[in-house]
Amino acid sequence: MDMEARAHSEHPEALRLWLRLLTCTQLVEKQVRSLLRERFDTTLPRFDLMAQLERAPDGLKMNELSRRMMVTGGNVTGITDQLVAEGLVERIDVEGDRRAYRVRLTAKGRKLFNDMARQHEGWIVEAFSGLSDKDMANLHKLLGKVKDHATARQETEA
């Protein structure tokens, strides 16, 4: 039973929409996780960490990686240790701070990530292929309104 099946017609439309969004996210994410495992013998968290490093060619400190990925430092350390062992990322000392280091993709890691990212993009395009370009533009615009409203509420509560 998916998340959406929990809602009934007597529930507010907003709740049913929320559950549909969650269900869609879970279905697409499950497919992506499966394909990453099958095609690249990797996980979504490893892909996500490499994606962050790909956007920062000079590398990132561990606390920056943790913040960007919205996970604990321990999670980032475990994934980084695996990727270092496989020669996909490297640790670089931070000048002036003997306790800190930056993590960046190696040439091997950059090549693998680029291969994964190309296929990942195709999987996402396929996931939305049931929508027309106009449908996607409308959905993007509507979700932008939801995002703006939620962001504004969060800012007023802070």
Salt bridges, closest charged atoms under 4 A:
GLU4 OE2 - ARG20 NH2 2.50
GLU13 OE1 - ARG16 NH2 2.47
GLU29 OE2 - ARG33 NH2 2.74
ASP81 OD1 - ARG91 NH2 2.26
GLU86 OE1 - ARG46 NH2 2.73
GLU90 OE2 - ARG104 NE 2.68
ASP97 OD1 - ARG99 NE 3.94
ASP115 OD2 - LYS111 NZ 3.29
ASP115 OD1 - ARG118 NH2 2.63
GLU157 OE2 - ARG153 NH2 3.37
